[in-house]
Amino acid sequence: MGSPMAKNVISKGHDVIVYDVKKESLADLQEHGAQVTNSPKEVAEEVDCIITMLPNNDIVLDVYQGEKGILKSV
């Protein structure tokens, strides 16, 4: 359910902080050890490196430039 890439990074011993619009994906990743946030902005406030895996340009723009986007906190 949650991102296989995120699960792999967690399994290698790295701290992972996540956000997803799909609450079930967040719950799954949290069960695997990820810290869950409420927005991309909150992720950006906590990390030095961000990896995004997004399905289309509209979502990319919202995640980076939206009201609660990454660029609001960096």
DSSP file (Angstrom, degrees, kcal/mol; ACC not computed):
  #  RESIDUE AA STRUCTURE BP1 BP2  ACC     N-H-->O    O-->H-N    N-H-->O    O-->H-N    TCO  KAPPA ALPHA  PHI   PSI    X-CA   Y-CA   Z-CA
    1    1 A M              0   0    0      0, 0.0    24,-0.1     0, 0.0    25,-0.1   0.000 360.0 360.0 360.0 -62.5    0.0    0.0    0.0
    2    2 A G        -     0   0    0     22,-0.2    24,-0.1     1,-0.2    23,-0.0  -0.243 360.0 -63.3 -71.4 168.5    2.6    2.6    1.1
    3    3 A S     >  -     0   0    0      1,-0.2     4,-2.2    22,-0.1    -1,-0.2  -0.283  36.0-149.9 -58.1 123.8    5.6    3.4   -1.2
    4    4 A P  H  > S+     0   0    0      0, 0.0     4,-2.2     0, 0.0    -1,-0.2   0.863  99.9  55.4 -60.9 -34.7    7.9    0.4   -1.7
    5    5 A M  H  > S+     0   0    0      2,-0.2     4,-2.4     1,-0.2     5,-0.2   0.934 107.7  47.6 -64.3 -44.9   10.8    2.9   -2.1
    6    6 A A  H  > S+     0   0    0      1,-0.2     4,-2.5     2,-0.2    -1,-0.2   0.913 111.5  50.9 -62.0 -42.4   10.0    4.4    1.3
    7    7 A K  H  X S+     0   0    0     -4,-2.2     4,-2.5     1,-0.2    -1,-0.2   0.890 109.7  50.7 -62.3 -38.9    9.8    1.0    2.9
    8    8 A N  H  X S+     0   0    0     -4,-2.2     4,-1.1     2,-0.2    -2,-0.2   0.918 110.0  49.0 -65.1 -43.7   13.2    0.1    1.4
    9    9 A V  H  <>S+     0   0    0     -4,-2.4     5,-1.7     1,-0.2     3,-0.5   0.912 112.4  48.9 -62.5 -42.7   14.8    3.2    2.8
   10   10 A I  H ><5S+     0   0    0     -4,-2.5     3,-2.2     1,-0.2    -2,-0.2   0.920 107.0  55.6 -60.9 -44.1   13.3    2.5    6.2
   11   11 A S  H 3<5S+     0   0    0     -4,-2.5    -1,-0.2     1,-0.3    -2,-0.2   0.732 100.5  59.8 -64.4 -21.3   14.5   -1.1    6.1
   12   12 A K  T 3<5S-     0   0    0     -4,-1.1    -1,-0.3    -3,-0.5    -2,-0.2   0.379 125.9-100.4 -87.3   3.6   18.1    0.2    5.5
   13   13 A G  T < 5S+     0   0    0     -3,-2.2     2,-0.3     1,-0.3    -3,-0.2   0.572  76.5 137.4  94.4  10.2   17.9    2.1    8.8
   14   14 A H      < -     0   0    0     -5,-1.7     2,-0.4     1,-0.0    -1,-0.3  -0.634  57.0-115.5 -90.7 148.5   17.2    5.6    7.6
   15   15 A D        -     0   0    0     -2,-0.3     2,-0.4    19,-0.1    19,-0.1  -0.660  34.5-165.9 -77.1 134.9   14.6    8.0    9.2
   16   16 A V        -     0   0    0     -2,-0.4    19,-3.0    17,-0.3     2,-0.5  -0.991  12.0-167.6-129.3 129.8   11.8    8.7    6.8
   17   17 A I  E     -a   35   0A   0     -2,-0.4     2,-0.3    17,-0.2    19,-0.2  -0.974  22.0-172.7-116.2 127.9    9.2   11.5    7.2
   18   18 A V  E     -a   36   0A   0     17,-3.0    19,-2.4    -2,-0.5     2,-0.3  -0.824  24.1-174.6-128.1 157.8    6.2   11.2    4.9
   19   19 A Y        +     0   0    0     -2,-0.3     2,-0.3    17,-0.2    19,-0.1  -0.976  15.3 162.8-142.6 141.7    3.1   12.8    3.6
   20   20 A D        -     0   0    0     -2,-0.3     6,-0.1    17,-0.3    -2,-0.0  -0.972  41.8-132.5-153.7 145.5    0.4   11.4    1.3
   21   21 A V  S    S+     0   0    0     -2,-0.3     2,-0.9     1,-0.1     3,-0.1   0.741  94.3  81.3 -70.5 -21.0   -3.1   12.3    0.5
   22   22 A K    >>  -     0   0    0      1,-0.2     4,-1.6     2,-0.0     3,-0.7  -0.767  67.4-163.3 -89.1 106.6   -4.1    8.7    0.9
   23   23 A K  H 3> S+     0   0    0     -2,-0.9     4,-2.4     1,-0.3    -1,-0.2   0.817  87.7  59.4 -60.7 -32.6   -4.4    8.1    4.6
   24   24 A E  H 3> S+     0   0    0      1,-0.2     4,-2.0     2,-0.2    -1,-0.3   0.858 103.9  51.5 -67.1 -33.3   -4.2    4.4    4.3
   25   25 A S  H <> S+     0   0    0     -3,-0.7     4,-2.4     2,-0.2    -1,-0.2   0.901 109.4  50.3 -66.7 -40.4   -0.7    4.7    2.7
   26   26 A L  H  X S+     0   0    0     -4,-1.6     4,-2.6     2,-0.2    -2,-0.2   0.917 109.8  50.1 -62.9 -43.1    0.4    6.9    5.6
   27   27 A A  H  X S+     0   0    0     -4,-2.4     4,-2.0     1,-0.2    -1,-0.2   0.910 111.1  49.6 -61.8 -42.1   -0.9    4.3    8.1
   28   28 A D  H  X S+     0   0    0     -4,-2.0     4,-1.0     2,-0.2    -2,-0.2   0.925 113.2  45.4 -63.3 -45.6    1.0    1.6    6.3
   29   29 A L  H  <>S+     0   0    0     -4,-2.4     5,-2.5     1,-0.2     3,-0.3   0.869 110.0  54.9 -67.7 -35.9    4.2    3.5    6.2
   30   30 A Q  H ><5S+     0   0    0     -4,-2.6     3,-1.4     1,-0.2    -1,-0.2   0.893 103.8  55.2 -63.1 -39.0    3.8    4.5    9.8
   31   31 A E  H 3<5S+     0   0    0     -4,-2.0    -1,-0.2     1,-0.3    -2,-0.2   0.789 106.4  52.5 -62.6 -27.3    3.5    0.8   10.7
   32   32 A H  T 3<5S-     0   0    0     -4,-1.0    -1,-0.3    -3,-0.3    -2,-0.2   0.442 133.2 -89.0 -89.5  -0.8    6.9    0.3    9.0
   33   33 A G  T < 5S+     0   0    0     -3,-1.4   -17,-0.3     1,-0.3    -3,-0.2   0.466  78.8 138.7 113.3   2.1    8.5    3.1   11.0
   34   34 A A      < -     0   0    0     -5,-2.5     2,-0.5    -8,-0.1    -1,-0.3  -0.465  52.4-123.7 -76.8 150.6    8.0    6.3    9.1
   35   35 A Q  E     -a   17   0A   0    -19,-3.0   -17,-3.0    -2,-0.1     2,-0.3  -0.834  29.6-141.4 -89.5 132.4    7.1    9.5   10.8
   36   36 A V  E     -a   18   0A   0     -2,-0.5     2,-0.2   -19,-0.2   -17,-0.2  -0.760  18.8-173.7-100.3 140.1    3.8   10.9    9.3
   37   37 A T        -     0   0    0    -19,-2.4   -17,-0.3    -2,-0.3   -11,-0.0  -0.729  30.1-124.5-122.2 176.1    3.1   14.6    8.7
   38   38 A N  S    S+     0   0    0     -2,-0.2   -19,-0.1     1,-0.2     3,-0.1   0.436  85.5   8.9-102.3  -1.5    0.0   16.6    7.6
   39   39 A S  S  > S-     0   0    0    -21,-0.1     4,-1.5     1,-0.1    -1,-0.2  -0.983  72.9-105.5-166.9 160.9    1.5   18.4    4.6
   40   40 A P  H  > S+     0   0    0      0, 0.0     4,-2.5     0, 0.0    29,-0.2   0.867 119.7  59.9 -59.6 -35.5    4.5   18.6    2.2
   41   41 A K  H  > S+     0   0    0     27,-2.3     4,-1.7     1,-0.2     5,-0.1   0.907 102.6  50.9 -59.0 -43.5    5.3   21.8    4.0
   42   42 A E  H  > S+     0   0    0     26,-0.2     4,-0.6     2,-0.2    -1,-0.2   0.873 108.6  51.8 -64.2 -37.1    5.6   20.0    7.3
   43   43 A V  H >X S+     0   0    0     -4,-1.5     3,-1.7     1,-0.2     4,-1.0   0.962 108.7  50.7 -60.3 -50.5    8.0   17.4    5.7
   44   44 A A  H 3< S+     0   0    0     -4,-2.5     3,-0.3     1,-0.3    -2,-0.2   0.808 104.4  58.3 -59.9 -31.4   10.2   20.2    4.4
   45   45 A E  H 3< S+     0   0    0     -4,-1.7    -1,-0.3     1,-0.2    -2,-0.2   0.692 112.4  40.7 -69.9 -18.1   10.4   21.8    7.8
   46   46 A E  H << S+     0   0    0     -3,-1.7     2,-0.2    -4,-0.6    -2,-0.2   0.565 107.8  59.7-108.0 -11.8   11.8   18.6    9.2
   47   47 A V     <  -     0   0    0     -4,-1.0     3,-0.1    -3,-0.3   -31,-0.0  -0.745  53.3-150.7-126.1 164.6   14.3   17.3    6.6
   48   48 A D  S    S+     0   0    0     -2,-0.2     2,-0.4     1,-0.2    -1,-0.1   0.588  91.3  38.6-100.1 -18.4   17.5   18.1    4.7
   49   49 A C        -     0   0    0      2,-0.0     2,-0.4     0, 0.0    -1,-0.2  -0.998  66.3-163.1-138.2 135.2   16.6   16.0    1.6
   50   50 A I        -     0   0    0     -2,-0.4     2,-0.5    -3,-0.1    -6,-0.0  -0.975   3.3-171.5-122.8 132.6   13.2   15.5   -0.1
   51   51 A I        -     0   0    0     -2,-0.4     2,-0.4     2,-0.0    -2,-0.0  -0.990  11.3-167.5-118.1 125.9   12.3   12.7   -2.5
   52   52 A T        -     0   0    0     -2,-0.5     2,-0.4     2,-0.0    -2,-0.0  -0.902  15.4-172.6-114.7 146.2    9.0   13.0   -4.3
   53   53 A M        +     0   0    0     -2,-0.4    -2,-0.0     7,-0.0   -50,-0.0  -0.864  25.0 166.9-133.5  96.8    7.1   10.4   -6.3
   54   54 A L        -     0   0    0     -2,-0.4    -2,-0.0     1,-0.1     3,-0.0  -0.883  36.6-138.9-123.9 146.2    4.2   12.0   -7.9
   55   55 A P  S    S+     0   0    0      0, 0.0     2,-0.3     0, 0.0    -1,-0.1   0.688  76.1   6.3 -82.1 -19.6    1.8   10.9  -10.7
   56   56 A N  S  > S-     0   0    0      1,-0.1     4,-2.1     0, 0.0     3,-0.2  -0.986  72.5-100.3-159.3 168.0    1.3   14.1  -12.7
   57   57 A N  H  > S+     0   0    0     -2,-0.3     4,-2.7     1,-0.2     5,-0.2   0.850 114.9  56.8 -62.1 -38.8    2.3   17.7  -13.3
   58   58 A D  H  > S+     0   0    0      1,-0.2     4,-2.0     2,-0.2    -1,-0.2   0.912 110.2  45.0 -60.5 -42.3   -0.7   19.2  -11.5
   59   59 A I  H  > S+     0   0    0     -3,-0.2     4,-2.8     2,-0.2     5,-0.2   0.894 110.6  54.4 -69.6 -39.5    0.1   17.3   -8.3
   60   60 A V  H  X S+     0   0    0     -4,-2.1     4,-2.2     1,-0.2     5,-0.3   0.945 109.5  48.0 -57.0 -48.9    3.8   18.2   -8.6
   61   61 A L  H  X>S+     0   0    0     -4,-2.7     4,-3.3     1,-0.2     5,-0.5   0.900 113.1  47.7 -60.9 -41.5    3.0   21.9   -8.8
   62   62 A D  H  X5S+     0   0    0     -4,-2.0     4,-1.8     3,-0.2    -1,-0.2   0.921 111.0  50.4 -66.1 -43.6    0.6   21.7   -5.8
   63   63 A V  H  <5S+     0   0    0     -4,-2.8     7,-2.8     1,-0.2    -1,-0.2   0.878 123.8  30.1 -63.6 -37.8    3.1   19.7   -3.7
   64   64 A Y  H  <5S+     0   0    0     -4,-2.2     7,-2.2     5,-0.3    -2,-0.2   0.882 137.4  19.8 -88.5 -40.8    5.9   22.3   -4.4
   65   65 A Q  H  <5S+     0   0    0     -4,-3.3    -3,-0.2    -5,-0.3    -2,-0.2   0.502  95.5 110.2-112.0  -6.2    4.0   25.5   -4.9
   66   66 A G  S ><<S-     0   0    0     -4,-1.8     3,-2.2    -5,-0.5     6,-0.2   0.018  87.4 -86.9 -68.0 176.1    0.6   25.0   -3.2
   67   67 A E  T 3  S+     0   0    0      1,-0.3    -1,-0.1     5,-0.0    -4,-0.1   0.833 132.9  27.5 -52.3 -39.4   -0.7   26.6    0.0
   68   68 A K  T 3  S+     0   0    0     -6,-0.2   -27,-2.3   -27,-0.0    -1,-0.3  -0.069 100.8 138.1-113.3  30.8    0.9   23.8    2.1
   69   69 A G    X   -     0   0    0     -3,-2.2     3,-1.6   -29,-0.2    -5,-0.3  -0.213  68.5-105.0 -79.8 166.7    3.7   23.1   -0.4
   70   70 A I  G >> S+     0   0    0     -7,-2.8     3,-1.9     1,-0.3     4,-0.6   0.871 116.1  59.9 -55.2 -43.9    7.3   22.4    0.1
   71   71 A L  G 34 S+     0   0    0     -7,-2.2    -1,-0.3     1,-0.3    -6,-0.1   0.587  88.7  74.0 -69.4  -8.8    8.4   25.9   -1.1
   72   72 A K  G <4 S+     0   0    0     -3,-1.6    -1,-0.3    -8,-0.2    -2,-0.2   0.624 109.0  29.9 -74.5 -13.1    6.4   27.5    1.7
   73   73 A S  T <4        0   0    0     -3,-1.9    -2,-0.2    -4,-0.2    -1,-0.2   0.412 360.0 360.0-129.2   1.4    9.0   26.4    4.3
   74   74 A V     <        0   0    0     -4,-0.6    -3,-0.1    -3,-0.0    -2,-0.1   0.427 360.0 360.0-110.7 360.0   12.3   26.3    2.5
